[in-house]
Amino acid sequence: MADSDTMDLGGLTMTGDIAMGSNEVTGLPSTPSGDTAAASKAYVDAVASGLAPKDSAVVATTAPLSTWSASGSGVVERLLQRLRMPRPTMISIR
């Protein structure tokens, strides 16, 4: 086949790999239609643009914090509720 030729593969089920060489898949929809649908780089970049990745943290409880009490609405309080930790609790984040 010459580079300008096309082949309609609509309705076929692929059972093997497709070697694209240095070519690209183009013409993807602007938004993927399902969980296993292909996504364009533009779509992934747009979705990831608001993310701010952080290093992982280790949480440990080793001793009570006698000078601290939970306010009931902050991030630490929500973490303690999620982990079902008694109050007061020491949290060490590295």
N, C-alpha and C positions, 0 to 999 in steps of 0.2 A: 504494500500500500504506500502510496505517496503521502507526504506530510499533509497535503490538502484534503485527502480523503477522510470520510467519516464513516462510522459504523454505529447504527442504532442498537443499543443494548437494552432498551426499555423492556421490562417484563421478564428479563432473564434473572436467574438466581446464580450468583457467582459461587463456585465451590473451591476456588483456589486463589492464590495471591495474584495481584496485578503489579507487574514491575513498571514503574513510571519513569525510570531512568532519571533524567534531570528535569522532566516535565512536571507540571502541577495540576491538581484538580481545581477547576475554576467553575464559576457559575453557581456556587452554593447559595442557598437562600440567606437573607439577612438575619433571620432568626431560625435556629434549628427547630424541627417539628416534633422531635421526641428525644427520649433519654439516650438512644443509641445513634441519633442522627449526627452527621458530620457538621462541624462548626467552622466558620471562616476565622482567620486570624483577626479580622476587624471585629467580629462579634466577641471573641475571647478577650481581646484587648479592652473593649468597651466595658465588659462585665468586670474585669479585673482592675479597672482604673481606680476604683474607690478603695481598694484593699490596701492595708498597711501592715504587712507581715511583721511579726515580732518573734524574738527568740522564745523558745519554750521556757516554762517556769516550773520549778519544783516546789510543792507545797508540803510543809511538815508541821506537825504539832508536837512540841516537846515539853512545854511548861506553860502554866497559866499567865496571862497578862493582868496583873492586879490593878494596873493604873489605866486600863482601857475598858470601855464598855461599848457594846454595839449600839448604834443609833437606830437601827431598824430599817434603814432604807438605802444604805450605801453599798458599794461593790463588795466590801468585805463581809457585810451582813448577808448579802445574797449568796456569797461563796460558802459561808458557814452553814446557811440553810441547805444549800445544795449538797454539801458534804455531810450534813447532819452532825455537826460538831457541837459539843457543849460550849457554853460561854462562861467565863472568858477563855479564849483559846489563843495560843501563839501560832502565828503564821510566818514562816520564813520563805521568802521568795528570792531565788538567786537568778 
